[in-house]
Amino acid sequence: MKHYLKDKNFKAGLIITGLMVLVILIGLFWTPYDPNAMSGSEKLQGPSAAHWFGTDNFGRDIFSRVVQGAGATFLIAAATVAIGLVVGLIIGGLTGYYGGLLDEILMRIADSILAFPSILLALVMIAILGKGKYNIILALGLLFIPSFARIVRTEVAKQKNTDYVRNAKLMGAGDMRILFIHIMPNIIPVLLSSVAIGFNNAVLSEASMSYLGMGVQPPDPSLGRMLSEAQGYLFQAPWYAIFTGVAIILLILGFGLLSEGMGGE
């Protein structure tokens, strides 16, 4: 971690991500207003001391909804990456270590999935599973497995013929111990950068799906859906789209800088 902190991109990404996470955590327990509370007398009001980010077309406080929506997007992205990473670690680890027919079959399946646009596949899966945040987590999580599996497979294949692995075998260590105790810790730096990139992709995918109405369903706030709703009020209430869009940008920018900082080492 110390050598990462020497990188300006990493430090900037850490600050941005840390602030966003802090706001999201506070939003889990407190927001200035109920994010779903409507007020007919306060529709489309501009930013003020009462409503920091203004109000939307239903008189709801945009700041409260942005905080809650950012939290929903963050949790969905984190859960998506977690599914892809855990399953990808297992599949990529086993195929990279043992190789053979299983490796060929699973990697060809992974290549086939990666050959199609992820959003298109996600739309097909959501059409089958149904709308909602849990289904979008499952759909995106499954689509993230091949990319993580391929990264892990490549790194494990590089490590399995190194001296420290040969020494572990000579000392009687079993395959699973060698794979998960000896090899996996040595590929963590590569995985950290991949996780940051994966989180960015998950945020964009979730926002895109919610923008199309396939993700988080109303009345619960979602950054993508809010951006879609704000599109109809770009000239009448530009603050609606601006603050929502900035929240999405900051989530992506923070992890993007973290990834660039880690990748530069």
C-alpha positions in Angstrom: 0.0 0.0 0.0 2.8 2.4 0.8 4.3 2.3 -2.6 0.8 2.9 -4.1 0.5 6.1 -2.0 3.5 7.6 -3.9 1.4 7.6 -7.0 -0.6 10.9 -7.5 -3.4 9.1 -9.4 -3.8 6.6 -6.6 -3.9 9.3 -3.9 -6.5 11.3 -5.8 -8.6 8.2 -6.4 -8.4 7.3 -2.8 -9.6 10.7 -1.7 -12.5 10.8 -4.1 -13.6 7.2 -3.4 -13.2 7.8 0.3 -15.4 10.9 0.3 -18.0 9.1 -1.8 -18.1 6.1 0.5 -18.3 8.4 3.5 -21.3 10.2 2.1 -22.9 6.9 1.1 -22.4 5.5 4.7 -23.9 8.6 6.2 -26.8 8.3 3.8 -27.6 4.8 5.1 -28.6 6.4 8.5 -29.5 10.0 7.7 -30.6 12.2 4.8 -32.0 15.8 5.0 -35.4 14.5 3.7 -37.1 11.3 3.0 -35.8 10.5 -0.6 -39.3 9.4 -1.7 -41.3 12.2 0.0 -43.2 14.2 -2.6 -44.3 17.8 -2.4 -46.5 19.4 -5.0 -45.7 22.9 -3.8 -41.9 22.4 -4.2 -41.6 21.0 -7.7 -38.4 21.8 -9.7 -37.0 24.3 -7.2 -33.4 25.3 -7.7 -30.6 24.6 -5.3 -31.1 26.5 -2.0 -30.3 26.3 1.7 -33.4 24.2 2.1 -32.7 21.9 -0.8 -28.9 21.8 -1.6 -29.3 20.1 -5.0 -32.8 21.5 -5.7 -36.0 19.3 -6.1 -37.2 17.1 -8.9 -40.5 17.1 -10.9 -42.3 15.5 -7.9 -40.9 17.9 -5.3 -38.5 15.3 -3.9 -35.2 16.5 -2.5 -32.5 15.7 -5.1 -29.6 15.6 -2.6 -31.3 12.9 -0.6 -32.1 10.9 -3.6 -28.6 11.3 -5.1 -27.1 10.0 -1.8 -29.5 7.1 -1.7 -29.1 6.4 -5.4 -25.3 6.5 -5.1 -25.5 4.0 -2.3 -27.7 1.7 -4.3 -25.4 1.9 -7.3 -22.3 1.3 -5.1 -23.8 -1.7 -3.4 -25.0 -3.3 -6.7 -21.6 -2.7 -8.3 -19.8 -4.1 -5.2 -22.0 -7.2 -5.2 -21.6 -7.7 -8.9 -17.8 -7.5 -8.6 -17.8 -9.9 -5.6 -19.8 -12.5 -7.5 -17.5 -12.3 -10.6 -14.3 -12.2 -8.5 -15.1 -15.2 -6.2 -16.4 -17.5 -8.9 -13.7 -16.2 -11.3 -11.0 -17.0 -8.7 -12.2 -20.6 -8.4 -12.6 -21.2 -12.1 -9.5 -19.3 -13.2 -7.4 -20.8 -10.4 -8.3 -24.4 -11.2 -8.0 -24.0 -15.0 -4.7 -22.2 -14.7 -3.2 -24.7 -12.3 -4.4 -27.9 -13.9 -4.9 -26.9 -17.6 -6.1 -29.7 -19.8 -9.5 -30.3 -21.4 -11.4 -28.5 -18.6 -9.3 -25.4 -19.2 -10.0 -25.5 -23.0 -13.8 -25.9 -22.5 -14.2 -23.2 -19.8 -12.0 -20.7 -21.6 -13.9 -21.2 -24.9 -17.1 -20.6 -23.0 -15.6 -17.5 -21.5 -14.4 -16.2 -24.9 -17.8 -16.7 -26.3 -19.4 -14.7 -23.5 -16.8 -11.9 -23.8 -17.3 -11.7 -27.6 -20.8 -10.3 -27.1 -21.6 -6.7 -25.7 -22.1 -7.1 -22.0 -25.1 -4.7 -21.9 -26.9 -6.7 -24.6 -26.4 -10.0 -22.7 -27.5 -8.3 -19.5 -30.7 -7.1 -21.2 -31.4 -10.6 -22.3 -30.8 -12.0 -18.9 -33.0 -9.3 -17.2 -35.7 -10.0 -19.7 -35.6 -13.7 -18.6 -35.1 -13.1 -14.8 -37.2 -10.0 -14.5 -36.5 -6.4 -13.4 -35.1 -5.4 -10.0 -31.8 -4.8 -8.2 -31.3 -8.5 -7.1 -31.8 -9.7 -10.7 -29.4 -7.1 -12.1 -26.8 -8.1 -9.5 -27.2 -11.8 -10.6 -27.1 -11.0 -14.3 -24.1 -8.6 -14.1 -22.3 -10.9 -11.7 -22.5 -13.8 -14.0 -21.3 -11.7 -16.9 -18.3 -10.6 -14.9 -17.1 -14.1 -14.2 -15.4 -14.8 -17.5 -13.1 -11.6 -17.4 -12.0 -12.4 -13.8 -11.5 -16.1 -14.6 -9.3 -15.3 -17.6 -7.1 -12.9 -15.6 -6.7 -15.3 -12.7 -6.0 -18.2 -15.1 -3.2 -16.3 -16.8 -1.6 -15.3 -13.6 -1.8 -18.7 -12.0 -0.4 -20.3 -15.1 2.6 -18.0 -14.8 3.1 -18.7 -11.1 2.7 -22.5 -11.1 6.1 -23.3 -12.5 8.1 -20.9 -10.3 10.7 -22.0 -7.7 8.6 -21.3 -4.7 5.8 -23.5 -6.0 8.3 -26.3 -6.7 9.7 -26.0 -3.2 6.2 -26.2 -1.8 5.5 -29.4 -3.7 8.8 -30.9 -2.5 7.7 -30.1 1.1 4.5 -32.1 0.5 2.0 -29.3 0.2 -1.2 -30.3 -1.6 -2.5 -28.7 -4.8 -5.3 -26.7 -3.0 -2.8 -25.4 -0.4 -0.3 -24.4 -3.1 -3.1 -22.8 -5.2 -4.9 -20.8 -2.5 -2.2 -20.3 0.1 0.9 -19.8 -2.0 -0.1 -18.6 -5.4 -3.2 -16.6 -4.8 -1.5 -14.0 -2.5 1.1 -13.3 -5.2 -1.5 -12.3 -7.8 -3.4 -9.9 -5.5 -1.7 -6.7 -7.0 -3.0 -7.7 -10.4 -6.4 -8.5 -9.0 -6.7 -5.2 -7.1 -6.3 -3.3 -10.3 -8.8 -5.6 -12.1 -11.3 -5.2 -9.3 -11.1 -1.4 -9.6 -11.7 -1.6 -13.4 -14.5 -4.1 -12.8 -16.2 -1.8 -10.3 -16.1 1.0 -12.9 -17.7 -1.3 -15.5 -20.3 -2.4 -13.0 -21.3 1.2 -12.1 -21.6 2.0 -15.8 -23.6 -1.2 -16.5 -25.9 -0.6 -13.5 -26.5 3.0 -14.5 -27.2 2.0 -18.1 -29.6 -0.7 -17.1 -31.5 1.6 -14.6 -31.5 4.4 -17.3 -33.4 1.9 -19.5 -35.8 1.1 -16.7 -34.4 -2.5 -16.1 -32.6 -1.9 -12.8 -33.7 -0.5 -9.5 -37.4 0.1 -9.7 -39.3 3.2 -8.4 -39.9 4.7 -6.0 -36.4 3.7 -4.8 -33.8 6.1 -6.2 -31.2 5.0 -8.7 -28.6 7.3 -10.4 -29.3 5.8 -13.8 -33.1 6.1 -13.5 -32.8 9.6 -12.1 -30.6 10.6 -15.1 -33.3 9.2 -17.4 -36.0 11.2 -15.6 -33.9 14.4 -15.6 -33.5 14.2 -19.4 -37.0 15.7 -19.8 -36.1 18.7 -17.7 -32.7 19.7 -19.0 -33.7 23.3 -19.7 -36.3 23.7 -17.1 -34.3 22.2 -14.2 -30.7 21.5 -15.4 -29.5 20.9 -11.8 -31.4 17.6 -11.8 -29.2 16.1 -14.5 -26.0 17.9 -13.4 -25.9 16.7 -9.8 -27.0 13.2 -10.7 -24.4 13.0 -13.5 -21.6 14.3 -11.3 -22.3 11.6 -8.7 -21.9 8.9 -11.4 -18.8 10.6 -12.7 -17.2 10.7 -9.2 -17.9 7.1 -8.5 -16.3 6.1 -11.8 -13.4 8.6 -11.6 -12.4 7.6 -8.1 -12.0 3.9 -8.9 -10.6 4.8 -12.3 -7.7 6.7 -10.7 -7.2 3.9 -8.2 -6.9 1.4 -11.0 -4.5 3.7 -12.9 -2.4 4.2 -9.8 -2.1 0.5 -9.1 -1.5 -0.4 -12.7 1.3 2.0 -12.9 3.3 0.1 -10.3 
